[in-house]
Amino acid sequence: MPDAGHDLSRAAQRHTIYGLLAALALGASLGQILAVNSVDRIALDAQRQREKPGTPTIQRPFLSANDRSRWCTVRALVERGTYAIDEITLEPGWDTIDMVKHDGRLYSSKPPLLATLLAGEYWLIYRLTGATLGTHPYEISRFMLATINLPALAIYLLALARLIDAYGRTDWGRIFTFAAACFATFLTTFEITLNNHLIAAAAAAVTLDGVVRIVWEGERRARWFALAGFAAAFMAANELPALSLAAPALLAIAWRAPARALATAAPAALLVVLAAVGTNYLAHGTVSPAYAHRHGPGNWYDYTYVRDGKVRDSYWKNPVGVDRGEPSRARYLGHVLVGHHGIFSLTPIWLLAVYGWGLALARRDWRLWPLAALAAAITVVCLAFYVNRPLEDRNYGGLASGFRWVFWLAPLWLVTMLPAVDRLARSRATRGVGLVLLALSVLSASYPTWNPWTHPWLMRWYEYLGWA
């Protein structure tokens, strides 16, 4: 049996490997951020310049209507002191379909909390340099992405590294799972664009780490209660379905240490709630989010606006492609699980999470086995929520390289796959199966090299075969 010194040596080796993998993931993400561009327009831009020198460029570092919608709010807040984005969207390259209209003005349809926080950084840049996102879009957006998304990814990896190392049972399983965290999910894919999914996943990882420390490891220092409460609320503020994890996480903390939770975790969570509700009220004059005003009288998505001297209808009056929604709920569920946007067909490492849930619940010899039950329950609840949305919301997350509404679950799925991955470590054959699943998952995460706001490779294959 190895002595304590030998165990420490092996742990140091694992930590070195974790650091190497994290450095590779962070470095690759930074390289992609520095190259952010709508590359399909580069050749067209060059041709336009040859034909007519001085023609305004059509390239931009904003990769979709989704991220442009958030950037529009950031600009409007700092440059015009308002949440209304109609003036910003009139500028070349700043159009977006992700907007709503009320009180005669256009606003981003995205929850305003994240954009409001980012506006603080942009305000400093604007005041210190005089440069704007309009005059220097590449320099400022890339700098802000590097200072927002990279720290979020680093936090996500740091929290997961601790949990994986503490609760994995084999070196191979630990390293495999951390490699999957670094390269086999869509979180690194979306590192190059402004989005809420990576932020929510980082908050989910911190929430899990805090809850495990408090509930399973006996942590009682106030800072961990405050951090867990803040992270749980911030996770839900960025992904509303994440309430399904935030609520049981906060309840578990309160169950273990009611007084400490009430004194520290509750105020930290309340701070986020007030910020989310308050910014929404400042933006829209109501505490209900924009997407709650999509139906009935006063529909914020049913409007006209003027652009380039023409009266235009809202995109959402007559959406195209996947945005029209999938009429069949059964077909929708099929494609969400194993079809062209499939959780398991695109990233089959998540099959190991399901296997891990079964092993943990059947034997209950893994210390965190209640997390497996929670992961299974939350997954079912979230899938049921999405499948039972109205027709226009059954759109696979719109134009995106994966079913992005479950990306925030990655930390929970990664931790709870540990029993399965440790089982695979027993033989060369089963390790080979795991590596194949890992490789296929990395393929899907790497496919949208230049822009995560594209259809998955499976969707493209379906189109090639005439199935979609």
Helices and strands as residue ranges (DSSP letters): H 4-34, G 39-41, H 42-51, H 65-75, I 76-80, H 86-89, E 99-102, E 105-108, H 112-129, H 137-167, H 171-183, G 189-192, H 196-211, I 212-216, H 222-238, G 240-242, H 243-256, H 258-260, I 261-265, H 266-284, G 290-293, E 304-307, E 310-313, G 315-317, G 321-324, H 329-337, H 343-346, H 350-363, H 369-387, G 391-393, G 404-409, H 410-416, H 418-424, H 428-446, H 457-465
